[in-house]
Amino acid sequence: MLRATIIFCAVYLGLVIGKRYRPAIVWAGILAALALGVLEPGEIFFGVNWNVLGIFAGSLILAELFIVSRLPETIADVFINRSPNIGVAFLSIIVLTSFLSAFIENVATVLIVAPIAIQLARKVGVSPVPAIIGLAVSSNLQGTATLIGDPPSMILAAARGMNFLDFFWYGGRPGIFFFVEFGAIFGFAVLFLFMMGSKSRPARLPVTPVRSWTPIWLIVAMIVLLSLASLVDRDFTWFAGTVCVLLSIAGLVWYRGMDREGFERLARHFDWGTTAFLAGIFVIVSMLEERGAINAFVDLLGSHRGLGPFLVYSAVVWISVLISAFIDNVPYITAMLPVVIGVAGRLGMSSELLVFGLLIGSCLGGNITPIGASANIVALGILERTGHHIGFRSFARIGLPFTLAATAAAYIALWFVWR
């Protein structure tokens, strides 16, 4: 148990220091565990949650095909042409980004919509910085709302055996979706204050024609089938991942026939790094569980019985916000889910309250800093290519109030419904 804990801490420290080398760091930790006899070779295969990995890989491919369809650009162009001023146009694009992020991976969503905001800013001669930061933080927020929006949501679903519809209604009460949306109202109010400084009227843009509706129908089919997953796979072990992979294969076959060069580019640029990173994190956390480290941590936290439920819940949410502002939320939430479930059981609390609070805190906390989420890093890279170099303070000027407003609203609402 001690060696497993040391390896985990070393991997985590490596992830904090070397974000660009996440897959290599995680798998180096796994190799070290094998060399030290902490991990058996067979545990690598069984430690990976293949269902979640299938959801991630399949939905990522479908998101790339969604970009190919050009429908997001079409919708954004319509929003711009119908907006009374540039501020409302930017806010409309951010709302569109939020909607897409509930169903498409956050980085892909930012890449889809950011060029529209950049083009609009150039045409009217204003800075794109508030809009691009707004795209990133709202994308991170809404990715929390559904099972397929972001890896942490998939990890939560796997831990709790939740299906797609459980994110909307769970155990006879509102699911995580409604608390995220409640927080989004306050987050958008903050962004509204930043956007309303731009009063000029945007120039009309030619509406981008939709290239193909096939990717949209594949995504609709994915959502429908995922909503029915509990009827086929009550333990959330295989159906959802299989559906996403099969639909993505169907999409790839279609795209290869339509655009062979585009297909080859997509195949070359598939995010193998994040896929390998996610698989490795599952193995590392499984090692902790199998060696008793998780149970030992639960025993330590559960010994503080003098803390009231509200204090425990508050600590889970706000400590998660603080930690996720600086480190990746995937290993954090993967490691902490079994811990907070165990603590809830020891203290007689609602486990849903703590796991939902953990998800909200860890996903929204990444909006505070430019390094807190992958979508933030991508957004800043886009801005740098346009000549806008954004530092920590400039990002936090928007990200911090957005995070505090959205998290506080969701945190309060969640307590009153699930306490």
VOPAGU-2260 file (C-alpha; in pm, 1 decimal, decimal comma):
REM VOPAGU-2260
SITE   aa  ch    i         X         Y         Z
SITE  MET   A    0       0,0       0,0       0,0
SITE  LEU   A    1     282,5     241,5      84,7
SITE  ARG   A    2     462,1     179,9    -244,8
SITE  ALA   A    3     136,2     220,5    -439,9
SITE  THR   A    4      71,5     552,7    -263,7
SITE  ILE   A    5     424,9     677,4    -333,3
SITE  ILE   A    6     394,3     588,7    -702,4
SITE  PHE   A    7      56,9     763,7    -724,2
SITE  CYS   A    8     193,5    1079,3    -557,6
SITE  ALA   A    9     497,2    1078,2    -787,1
SITE  VAL   A   10     272,7    1045,6   -1093,4
SITE  TYR   A   11      48,1    1324,0    -968,1
SITE  LEU   A   12     345,8    1553,3    -905,2
SITE  GLY   A   13     470,1    1475,4   -1255,5
SITE  LEU   A   14     131,3    1568,6   -1401,2
SITE  VAL   A   15     142,0    1903,8   -1221,4
SITE  ILE   A   16     491,9    1982,5   -1349,5
SITE  GLY   A   17     478,5    1834,7   -1699,4
SITE  LYS   A   18     130,2    1877,5   -1844,5
SITE  ARG   A   19     257,3    1824,2   -2199,0
SITE  TYR   A   20     379,8    1473,6   -2117,7
SITE  ARG   A   21      75,2    1338,6   -1934,3
SITE  PRO   A   22      48,8     998,4   -2109,1
SITE  ALA   A   23     422,3     930,5   -2074,0
SITE  ILE   A   24     419,2    1025,0   -1703,4
SITE  VAL   A   25     121,1     802,2   -1621,3
SITE  TRP   A   26     255,1     500,9   -1809,5
SITE  ALA   A   27     601,2     551,4   -1660,7
SITE  GLY   A   28     432,3     520,7   -1321,7
SITE  ILE   A   29     262,7     199,1   -1433,1
SITE  LEU   A   30     594,5      54,7   -1552,5
SITE  ALA   A   31     752,5     149,0   -1218,8
SITE  ALA   A   32     468,7     -28,0   -1037,1
SITE  LEU   A   33     526,3    -339,0   -1249,7
SITE  ALA   A   34     901,8    -329,9   -1183,0
SITE  LEU   A   35     848,3    -296,9    -807,3
SITE  GLY   A   36     589,3    -574,8    -797,3
SITE  VAL   A   37     311,7    -340,8    -687,7
SITE  LEU   A   38     111,6    -416,1   -1003,1
SITE  GLU   A   39      63,5    -743,4   -1191,8
SITE  PRO   A   40      56,8    -739,2   -1576,1
SITE  GLY   A   41    -298,5    -874,1   -1585,8
SITE  GLU   A   42    -421,4    -588,9   -1365,0
SITE  ILE   A   43    -339,7    -339,1   -1638,8
SITE  PHE   A   44    -604,5    -477,8   -1871,6
SITE  PHE   A   45    -868,3    -524,0   -1602,5
SITE  GLY   A   46    -791,8    -188,2   -1441,3
SITE  VAL   A   47    -900,7       6,2   -1750,9
SITE  ASN   A   48   -1267,4     101,4   -1769,6
SITE  TRP   A   49   -1315,8       5,3   -2134,3
SITE  ASN   A   50   -1674,7     127,1   -2140,2
SITE  VAL   A   51   -1574,7     483,6   -2051,3
SITE  LEU   A   52   -1276,8     468,1   -2286,6
SITE  GLY   A   53   -1510,7     363,4   -2568,5
SITE  ILE   A   54   -1744,9     653,2   -2493,2
SITE  PHE   A   55   -1455,9     898,1   -2494,6
SITE  ALA   A   56   -1289,9     774,1   -2814,7
SITE  GLY   A   57   -1617,4     730,6   -3003,7
SITE  SER   A   58   -1762,8    1067,8   -2906,9
SITE  LEU   A   59   -1430,9    1238,4   -2989,9
SITE  ILE   A   60   -1440,7    1099,3   -3345,1
SITE  LEU   A   61   -1805,8    1199,9   -3386,0
SITE  ALA   A   62   -1714,0    1549,5   -3264,3
SITE  GLU   A   63   -1448,3    1572,7   -3536,7
SITE  LEU   A   64   -1705,7    1465,2   -3794,2
SITE  PHE   A   65   -1945,4    1725,6   -3654,5
SITE  ILE   A   66   -1683,6    1990,2   -3735,5
SITE  VAL   A   67   -1668,4    1851,1   -4089,0
SITE  SER   A   68   -2045,1    1898,2   -4126,4
SITE  ARG   A   69   -2006,5    2278,3   -4077,8
SITE  LEU   A   70   -2341,2    2296,4   -3897,1
SITE  PRO   A   71   -2188,1    2474,0   -3592,6
SITE  GLU   A   72   -2056,4    2749,3   -3821,1
SITE  THR   A   73   -2397,1    2779,3   -3986,6
SITE  ILE   A   74   -2573,1    2826,1   -3653,5
SITE  ALA   A   75   -2311,3    3074,8   -3533,4
SITE  ASP   A   76   -2349,0    3280,9   -3853,5
SITE  VAL   A   77   -2724,9    3298,3   -3801,7
SITE  PHE   A   78   -2678,3    3412,6   -3440,2
SITE  ILE   A   79   -2440,0    3685,4   -3549,9
SITE  ASN   A   80   -2669,2    3815,5   -3824,3
SITE  ARG   A   81   -2962,5    3840,1   -3585,7
SITE  SER   A   82   -2778,9    4008,1   -3295,2
SITE  PRO   A   83   -2841,6    4379,4   -3223,0
SITE  ASN   A   84   -2477,8    4448,2   -3125,9
SITE  ILE   A   85   -2139,0    4282,4   -3104,5
SITE  GLY   A   86   -2171,8    4204,8   -2733,1
SITE  VAL   A   87   -2494,3    4010,4   -2784,8
SITE  ALA   A   88   -2337,3    3837,2   -3086,1
SITE  PHE   A   89   -2041,7    3721,2   -2874,5
SITE  LEU   A   90   -2274,2    3607,4   -2595,7
SITE  SER   A   91   -2486,5    3417,1   -2848,8
SITE  ILE   A   92   -2177,6    3234,2   -2971,0
SITE  ILE   A   93   -2084,9    3149,1   -2610,6
SITE  VAL   A   94   -2434,9    3010,5   -2547,8
SITE  LEU   A   95   -2401,5    2800,2   -2864,5
SITE  THR   A   96   -2065,9    2674,1   -2738,4
SITE  SER   A   97   -2224,6    2579,8   -2406,5
SITE  PHE   A   98   -2497,2    2381,0   -2578,6
SITE  LEU   A   99   -2250,5    2194,0   -2797,3
SITE  SER   A  100   -2022,9    2117,5   -2500,9
SITE  ALA   A  101   -2298,2    1921,0   -2330,4
SITE  PHE   A  102   -2265,1    1664,9   -2609,4
SITE  ILE   A  103   -1915,5    1716,3   -2754,0
SITE  GLU   A  104   -1573,2    1712,7   -2586,0
SITE  ASN   A  105   -1474,4    2059,7   -2465,4
SITE  VAL   A  106   -1156,9    2104,6   -2667,6
SITE  ALA   A  107   -1335,1    2004,1   -2987,4
SITE  THR   A  108   -1613,3    2251,4   -2910,6
SITE  VAL   A  109   -1370,2    2540,9   -2862,8
SITE  LEU   A  110   -1196,8    2450,7   -3187,8
SITE  ILE   A  111   -1534,3    2445,4   -3367,4
SITE  VAL   A  112   -1657,1    2786,0   -3254,7
SITE  ALA   A  113   -1345,6    2996,3   -3180,4
SITE  PRO   A  114   -1273,0    3080,3   -3547,2
SITE  ILE   A  115   -1620,8    3235,6   -3575,1
SITE  ALA   A  116   -1555,5    3462,5   -3275,3
SITE  ILE   A  117   -1210,6    3557,2   -3410,2
SITE  GLN   A  118   -1355,3    3646,0   -3750,4
SITE  LEU   A  119   -1631,7    3854,8   -3595,0
SITE  ALA   A  120   -1385,2    4044,1   -3372,6
SITE  ARG   A  121   -1167,3    4125,0   -3673,1
SITE  LYS   A  122   -1459,0    4256,7   -3878,3
SITE  VAL   A  123   -1567,8    4505,2   -3612,8
SITE  GLY   A  124   -1221,4    4588,5   -3480,1
SITE  VAL   A  125   -1256,0    4470,9   -3118,7
SITE  SER   A  126   -1048,3    4236,9   -2902,3
SITE  PRO   A  127   -1151,4    3869,8   -2917,0
SITE  VAL   A  128   -1000,3    3797,2   -2574,8
SITE  PRO   A  129   -1317,6    3813,2   -2356,8
SITE  ALA   A  130   -1514,2    3608,5   -2609,5
SITE  ILE   A  131   -1250,9    3335,0   -2646,3
SITE  ILE   A  132   -1201,9    3305,6   -2268,9
SITE  GLY   A  133   -1581,8    3299,0   -2235,1
SITE  LEU   A  134   -1595,4    3013,2   -2487,0
SITE  ALA   A  135   -1344,9    2809,9   -2286,8
SITE  VAL   A  136   -1497,7    2856,8   -1940,8
SITE  SER   A  137   -1856,1    2802,4   -2057,0
SITE  SER   A  138   -1744,5    2491,2   -2244,3
SITE  ASN   A  139   -1587,2    2350,1   -1926,8
SITE  LEU   A  140   -1904,0    2428,6   -1732,2
SITE  GLN   A  141   -2148,4    2261,5   -1969,2
SITE  GLY   A  142   -1928,3    1958,3   -2027,0
SITE  THR   A  143   -2022,3    1860,3   -1672,4
SITE  ALA   A  144   -2395,1    1848,8   -1747,5
SITE  THR   A  145   -2425,5    1520,6   -1941,2
SITE  LEU   A  146   -2263,7    1179,6   -1949,7
SITE  ILE   A  147   -2087,7    1242,0   -2282,6
SITE  GLY   A  148   -1981,7    1603,9   -2223,2
SITE  ASP   A  149   -1644,4    1547,8   -2054,6
SITE  PRO   A  150   -1431,4    1257,5   -1919,0
SITE  PRO   A  151   -1503,8    1338,0   -1548,7
SITE  SER   A  152   -1877,1    1290,3   -1616,1
SITE  MET   A  153   -1803,4     955,8   -1780,0
SITE  ILE   A  154   -1592,3     854,5   -1481,7
SITE  LEU   A  155   -1873,6     949,3   -1243,3
SITE  ALA   A  156   -2122,6     749,5   -1450,7
SITE  ALA   A  157   -1897,2     444,9   -1437,2
SITE  ALA   A  158   -1850,4     474,1   -1059,3
SITE  ARG   A  159   -2222,8     511,1    -989,6
SITE  GLY   A  160   -2365,4     294,5   -1269,4
SITE  MET   A  161   -2545,8     597,9   -1416,7
SITE  ASN   A  162   -2687,5     610,4   -1767,8
SITE  PHE   A  163   -2742,3     910,1   -1994,3
SITE  LEU   A  164   -3087,3     994,8   -1851,2
SITE  ASP   A  165   -2962,9     970,9   -1490,5
SITE  PHE   A  166   -2781,2    1298,6   -1542,8
SITE  PHE   A  167   -3122,9    1460,8   -1584,5
SITE  TRP   A  168   -3325,4    1272,5   -1322,9
SITE  TYR   A  169   -3171,5    1040,0   -1065,1
SITE  GLY   A  170   -3326,3     860,3    -769,4
SITE  GLY   A  171   -3648,8    1057,9    -796,6
SITE  ARG   A  172   -3472,3    1397,4    -784,0
SITE  PRO   A  173   -3315,1    1640,0   -1032,7
SITE  GLY   A  174   -2982,9    1517,9   -1165,0
SITE  ILE   A  175   -2653,8    1698,4   -1211,6
SITE  PHE   A  176   -2772,3    1859,9   -1537,4
SITE  PHE   A  177   -3012,5    2098,5   -1363,4
SITE  PHE   A  178   -2757,2    2213,6   -1106,2
SITE  VAL   A  179   -2505,5    2286,3   -1380,0
SITE  GLU   A  180   -2768,2    2484,3   -1570,7
SITE  PHE   A  181   -2864,5    2677,1   -1258,0
SITE  GLY   A  182   -2499,6    2768,1   -1208,8
SITE  ALA   A  183   -2473,9    2857,5   -1578,0
SITE  ILE   A  184   -2736,4    3130,6   -1535,9
SITE  PHE   A  185   -2511,8    3313,3   -1290,0
SITE  GLY   A  186   -2199,4    3239,1   -1491,2
SITE  PHE   A  187   -2357,5    3385,8   -1804,7
SITE  ALA   A  188   -2459,4    3692,7   -1606,2
SITE  VAL   A  189   -2089,5    3750,7   -1530,6
SITE  LEU   A  190   -1995,7    3704,9   -1896,3
SITE  PHE   A  191   -2277,8    3942,1   -1994,8
SITE  LEU   A  192   -2110,2    4217,9   -1792,8
SITE  PHE   A  193   -1784,1    4164,9   -1983,2
SITE  MET   A  194   -1950,9    4145,1   -2325,0
SITE  MET   A  195   -2178,2    4444,8   -2295,0
SITE  GLY   A  196   -1886,9    4684,5   -2339,2
SITE  SER   A  197   -1908,6    4618,3   -2714,5
SITE  LYS   A  198   -2206,5    4814,2   -2849,2
SITE  SER   A  199   -2118,4    4832,5   -3219,0
SITE  ARG   A  200   -2335,8    4642,6   -3462,7
SITE  PRO   A  201   -2172,7    4339,1   -3628,2
SITE  ALA   A  202   -2147,7    4320,2   -4005,1
SITE  ARG   A  203   -2366,9    4060,2   -4165,8
SITE  LEU   A  204   -2184,5    3739,2   -4247,4
SITE  PRO   A  205   -2261,6    3501,5   -4532,9
SITE  VAL   A  206   -2427,0    3194,7   -4379,0
SITE  THR   A  207   -2198,5    2893,4   -4409,0
SITE  PRO   A  208   -2378,0    2611,3   -4592,3
SITE  VAL   A  209   -2407,6    2274,0   -4418,0
SITE  ARG   A  210   -2172,1    2028,6   -4585,4
SITE  SER   A  211   -2348,5    1711,3   -4470,4
SITE  TRP   A  212   -2615,3    1608,5   -4220,3
SITE  THR   A  213   -2473,4    1258,0   -4169,8
SITE  PRO   A  214   -2257,8    1342,1   -3862,2
SITE  ILE   A  215   -2554,1    1513,2   -3697,2
SITE  TRP   A  216   -2772,2    1205,4   -3741,0
SITE  LEU   A  217   -2495,2     986,5   -3600,3
SITE  ILE   A  218   -2471,5    1210,0   -3291,7
SITE  VAL   A  219   -2850,4    1203,4   -3250,3
SITE  ALA   A  220   -2841,3     822,8   -3275,2
SITE  MET   A  221   -2566,2     813,8   -3011,1
SITE  ILE   A  222   -2768,5    1028,3   -2770,2
SITE  VAL   A  223   -3084,1     820,1   -2819,7
SITE  LEU   A  224   -2902,1     489,6   -2772,9
SITE  LEU   A  225   -2714,5     614,6   -2466,7
SITE  SER   A  226   -3043,5     720,3   -2311,5
SITE  LEU   A  227   -3162,0     358,3   -2349,8
SITE  ALA   A  228   -2841,2     203,4   -2216,1
SITE  SER   A  229   -2986,1     114,7   -1875,4
SITE  LEU   A  230   -3243,5    -113,2   -2038,6
SITE  VAL   A  231   -2966,2    -323,9   -2191,6
SITE  ASP   A  232   -2669,7    -276,3   -1957,9
SITE  ARG   A  233   -2783,9    -201,6   -1603,1
SITE  ASP   A  234   -2429,5    -214,1   -1463,9
SITE  PHE   A  235   -2287,8      30,8   -1720,3
SITE  THR   A  236   -2012,1    -207,1   -1828,5
SITE  TRP   A  237   -2021,8    -236,8   -2208,9
SITE  PHE   A  238   -2321,5    -103,4   -2403,8
SITE  ALA   A  239   -2251,0     273,0   -2404,8
SITE  GLY   A  240   -1888,5     233,3   -2508,6
SITE  THR   A  241   -1980,6     -18,7   -2778,2
SITE  VAL   A  242   -2247,4     213,2   -2920,1
SITE  CYS   A  243   -2008,1     509,0   -2939,6
SITE  VAL   A  244   -1732,2     305,4   -3103,0
SITE  LEU   A  245   -1963,7     143,3   -3360,8
SITE  LEU   A  246   -2124,3     475,1   -3455,8
SITE  SER   A  247   -1782,2     638,8   -3486,8
SITE  ILE   A  248   -1667,3     353,8   -3714,2
SITE  ALA   A  249   -1978,1     404,7   -3928,1
SITE  GLY   A  250   -1895,9     775,4   -3944,8
SITE  LEU   A  251   -1536,3     706,7   -4044,5
SITE  VAL   A  252   -1646,8     471,0   -4321,9
SITE  TRP   A  253   -1882,7     741,7   -4451,6
SITE  TYR   A  254   -1614,4    1012,0   -4431,0
SITE  ARG   A  255   -1353,3     800,1   -4607,9
SITE  GLY   A  256   -1589,0     754,7   -4898,0
SITE  MET   A  257   -1668,5    1126,7   -4911,5
SITE  ASP   A  258   -1324,6    1279,8   -4851,2
SITE  ARG   A  259   -1027,1    1044,8   -4847,1
SITE  GLU   A  260    -772,8    1321,3   -4773,0
SITE  GLY   A  261    -986,2    1458,8   -4488,0
SITE  PHE   A  262   -1021,1    1107,6   -4347,0
SITE  GLU   A  263    -644,3    1060,6   -4347,2
SITE  ARG   A  264    -596,1    1394,8   -4169,4
SITE  LEU   A  265    -852,3    1298,1   -3906,9
SITE  ALA   A  266    -683,0     961,6   -3851,9
SITE  ARG   A  267    -341,9    1128,8   -3812,5
SITE  HIS   A  268    -467,1    1388,9   -3567,2
SITE  PHE   A  269    -682,5    1166,1   -3345,5
SITE  ASP   A  270    -608,7    1238,4   -2979,4
SITE  TRP   A  271    -427,2     916,2   -2894,2
SITE  GLY   A  272    -241,4    1095,6   -2614,2
SITE  THR   A  273    -550,9    1177,6   -2409,3
SITE  THR   A  274    -693,3     830,7   -2475,0
SITE  ALA   A  275    -373,8     668,6   -2342,7
SITE  PHE   A  276    -367,5     911,4   -2049,6
SITE  LEU   A  277    -724,6     826,5   -1949,9
SITE  ALA   A  278    -654,7     451,6   -1971,8
SITE  GLY   A  279    -342,2     491,5   -1759,2
SITE  ILE   A  280    -525,1     691,2   -1492,4
SITE  PHE   A  281    -778,1     409,4   -1457,3
SITE  VAL   A  282    -493,5     162,1   -1400,3
SITE  ILE   A  283    -316,5     383,2   -1142,8
SITE  VAL   A  284    -634,4     441,9    -939,5
SITE  SER   A  285    -732,0      73,8    -964,2
SITE  MET   A  286    -388,0      -6,2    -818,3
SITE  LEU   A  287    -461,9     223,5    -523,0
SITE  GLU   A  288    -795,7      53,9    -460,3
SITE  GLU   A  289    -656,8    -298,6    -487,8
SITE  ARG   A  290    -368,9    -221,7    -248,9
SITE  GLY   A  291    -598,9     -70,3      16,1
SITE  ALA   A  292    -481,9     291,1     -10,3
SITE  ILE   A  293    -830,3     425,5     -87,2
SITE  ASN   A  294    -982,6     247,0     212,2
SITE  ALA   A  295    -707,8     379,3     439,8
SITE  PHE   A  296    -779,4     736,5     325,2
SITE  VAL   A  297   -1153,1     683,8     381,9
SITE  ASP   A  298   -1081,1     557,5     734,6
SITE  LEU   A  299    -872,5     867,4     803,0
SITE  LEU   A  300   -1139,5    1110,0     682,1
SITE  GLY   A  301   -1423,7     911,2     834,4
SITE  SER   A  302   -1259,6     936,8    1176,6
SITE  HIS   A  303   -1349,4    1308,6    1189,8
SITE  ARG   A  304   -1708,2    1247,9    1288,9
SITE  GLY   A  305   -1737,1    1583,5    1461,0
SITE  LEU   A  306   -1769,4    1757,5    1124,7
SITE  GLY   A  307   -2128,5    1821,6    1021,8
SITE  PRO   A  308   -2261,5    1715,4     681,2
SITE  PHE   A  309   -2263,8    2072,8     548,8
SITE  LEU   A  310   -1898,5    2126,0     641,9
SITE  VAL   A  311   -1796,6    1798,4     479,0
SITE  TYR   A  312   -1995,2    1883,5     165,6
SITE  SER   A  313   -1850,2    2235,9     154,7
SITE  ALA   A  314   -1497,4    2103,4     194,7
SITE  VAL   A  315   -1545,3    1856,7     -92,8
SITE  VAL   A  316   -1675,7    2126,2    -328,4
SITE  TRP   A  317   -1440,0    2413,5    -252,2
SITE  ILE   A  318   -1123,1    2209,9    -202,8
SITE  SER   A  319   -1199,9    2050,9    -541,0
SITE  VAL   A  320   -1235,6    2397,8    -693,0
SITE  LEU   A  321    -898,5    2504,2    -550,8
SITE  ILE   A  322    -710,7    2190,3    -651,6
SITE  SER   A  323    -859,7    2172,9   -1001,4
SITE  ALA   A  324    -759,0    2532,0   -1069,3
SITE  PHE   A  325    -399,9    2409,1   -1099,1
SITE  ILE   A  326    -403,2    2036,4   -1175,4
SITE  ASP   A  327    -586,9    1806,7   -1412,9
SITE  ASN   A  328    -930,7    1706,2   -1286,9
SITE  VAL   A  329    -931,5    1357,5   -1446,1
SITE  PRO   A  330    -684,1    1191,2   -1205,4
SITE  TYR   A  331    -822,5    1396,5    -917,5
SITE  ILE   A  332   -1184,8    1293,9    -963,0
SITE  THR   A  333   -1092,7     933,3   -1045,3
SITE  ALA   A  334    -900,4     904,2    -719,4
SITE  MET   A  335   -1148,3    1098,9    -504,2
SITE  LEU   A  336   -1473,9     935,8    -613,8
SITE  PRO   A  337   -1424,5     615,2    -412,4
SITE  VAL   A  338   -1299,6     829,2    -122,1
SITE  VAL   A  339   -1604,9    1056,8     -99,7
SITE  ILE   A  340   -1840,1     760,0    -148,9
SITE  GLY   A  341   -1668,7     585,6     140,4
SITE  VAL   A  342   -1679,5     897,9     358,3
SITE  ALA   A  343   -2049,6     944,5     285,4
SITE  GLY   A  344   -2114,1     588,9     400,7
SITE  ARG   A  345   -1912,2     631,7     720,7
SITE  LEU   A  346   -2086,1     959,9     811,1
SITE  GLY   A  347   -2435,6     852,5     706,3
SITE  MET   A  348   -2456,1    1121,0     438,3
SITE  SER   A  349   -2608,0    1114,0      91,8
SITE  SER   A  350   -2335,8     983,4    -139,1
SITE  GLU   A  351   -2502,3    1163,2    -432,2
SITE  LEU   A  352   -2456,0    1495,9    -255,0
SITE  LEU   A  353   -2082,0    1443,2    -224,2
SITE  VAL   A  354   -2017,8    1290,6    -567,3
SITE  PHE   A  355   -2221,7    1559,8    -744,9
SITE  GLY   A  356   -2043,2    1824,4    -540,0
SITE  LEU   A  357   -1708,8    1666,7    -627,7
SITE  LEU   A  358   -1794,3    1674,1    -998,9
SITE  ILE   A  359   -1908,4    2036,6    -991,4
SITE  GLY   A  360   -1610,2    2156,9    -789,5
SITE  SER   A  361   -1346,4    1968,9    -986,1
SITE  CYS   A  362   -1486,1    2059,9   -1328,6
SITE  LEU   A  363   -1559,9    2427,5   -1261,3
SITE  GLY   A  364   -1240,4    2492,5   -1066,5
SITE  GLY   A  365   -1041,0    2451,3   -1386,3
SITE  ASN   A  366   -1194,9    2776,5   -1511,5
SITE  ILE   A  367    -999,4    2992,6   -1268,5
SITE  THR   A  368    -657,2    2967,7   -1431,9
SITE  PRO   A  369    -528,2    2928,5   -1787,9
SITE  ILE   A  370    -373,5    2590,9   -1698,2
SITE  GLY   A  371    -674,8    2447,5   -1516,9
SITE  ALA   A  372    -835,0    2277,4   -1818,5
SITE  SER   A  373    -733,5    2161,5   -2164,7
SITE  ALA   A  374    -995,1    2387,4   -2325,1
SITE  ASN   A  375    -829,8    2687,7   -2157,5
SITE  ILE   A  376    -488,0    2596,1   -2294,6
SITE  VAL   A  377    -633,3    2551,0   -2643,7
SITE  ALA   A  378    -817,7    2885,0   -2620,5
SITE  LEU   A  379    -499,4    3068,8   -2520,3
SITE  GLY   A  380    -312,9    2901,1   -2804,8
SITE  ILE   A  381    -574,5    3034,1   -3047,9
SITE  LEU   A  382    -537,7    3384,5   -2902,7
SITE  GLU   A  383    -158,5    3370,5   -2923,0
SITE  ARG   A  384    -177,6    3284,6   -3293,0
SITE  THR   A  385    -379,6    3604,8   -3341,6
SITE  GLY   A  386    -124,8    3815,6   -3155,7
SITE  HIS   A  387    -295,3    3825,4   -2813,3
SITE  HIS   A  388     -72,3    3695,2   -2532,4
SITE  ILE   A  389    -279,7    3632,6   -2220,6
SITE  GLY   A  390    -127,2    3589,1   -1875,7
SITE  PHE   A  391    -257,9    3441,8   -1553,3
SITE  ARG   A  392    -415,3    3765,5   -1426,9
SITE  SER   A  393    -588,0    3848,1   -1754,2
SITE  PHE   A  394    -746,3    3503,1   -1768,6
SITE  ALA   A  395    -842,8    3499,5   -1399,3
SITE  ARG   A  396   -1008,3    3841,9   -1439,7
SITE  ILE   A  397   -1286,9    3660,6   -1627,2
SITE  GLY   A  398   -1241,4    3300,8   -1511,8
SITE  LEU   A  399   -1243,5    3367,3   -1136,9
SITE  PRO   A  400   -1574,4    3560,4   -1109,6
SITE  PHE   A  401   -1735,4    3320,4   -1358,4
SITE  THR   A  402   -1625,8    3020,5   -1150,3
SITE  LEU   A  403   -1729,8    3169,0    -815,7
SITE  ALA   A  404   -2074,0    3270,0    -944,7
SITE  ALA   A  405   -2151,5    2943,1   -1122,4
SITE  THR   A  406   -2009,0    2716,7    -850,1
SITE  ALA   A  407   -2176,5    2899,9    -561,3
SITE  ALA   A  408   -2517,8    2884,6    -727,9
SITE  ALA   A  409   -2488,3    2513,2    -812,1
SITE  TYR   A  410   -2339,4    2437,4    -468,0
SITE  ILE   A  411   -2630,8    2599,6    -279,7
SITE  ALA   A  412   -2900,0    2445,3    -500,6
SITE  LEU   A  413   -2742,3    2100,0    -476,8
SITE  TRP   A  414   -2733,9    2116,6     -96,1
SITE  PHE   A  415   -3103,7    2197,8     -62,0
SITE  VAL   A  416   -3212,9    1922,0    -302,1
SITE  TRP   A  417   -2978,1    1636,8    -205,6
SITE  ARG   A  418   -2888,6    1696,2     161,9
